[in-house]
Amino acid sequence: MIDPKMPESFVNSLLAEDALLNSEVFDEHRRDLLSRLDKARAREKRARRITLVVCGTCLALTVALFVTAVRMVDLGTAAESPEWVSTLLAMAIFLSPLAALLILSLYIFRYQRELVSARKAAYEQTLLAFPRQISELRKELDELRRKVGSTQGQANT
């Protein structure tokens, strides 16, 4: 379903950028947007890999530390070990998932959002280019019709 606010704002932006559509500035702006989109994709892909590795490492560390803590309690070595070992183990168990959550939120709010905004700008730029492309296609169609009409006229004579 079409949002009633979207067409009005879209038409206004089309009318505002009508002079821009037929210029070299438009083509340069489009190239810049596509370049920005490619860079955002590359940064997001790299950040996604790093985020997955860090989150996986934090998860593995949490599981390993938790298993170690459970074994220490089962074997009775927790009472024999110094207090700082238990405190350090407990802090690491709690802080490791927190670190993973912080890295994940950094990825989402920095790199994912940047990619989404670049995609949105490229999409809007593509929509703005449609009228120009349609007019170019109409010109080509008119030229082809004239050529077909002239060749048919020559064939009839």
Secondary structure as GFF3:
##gff-version 3
##sequence-region A 1 157
A	DSSP	alpha_helix	5	16	.	.	.	ID=ss1
A	DSSP	alpha_helix	18	21	.	.	.	ID=ss2
A	DSSP	alpha_helix	24	75	.	.	.	ID=ss3
A	DSSP	alpha_helix	77	80	.	.	.	ID=ss4
A	DSSP	alpha_helix	83	106	.	.	.	ID=ss5
A	DSSP	pi_helix	107	112	.	.	.	ID=ss6
A	DSSP	alpha_helix	113	156	.	.	.	ID=ss7
###
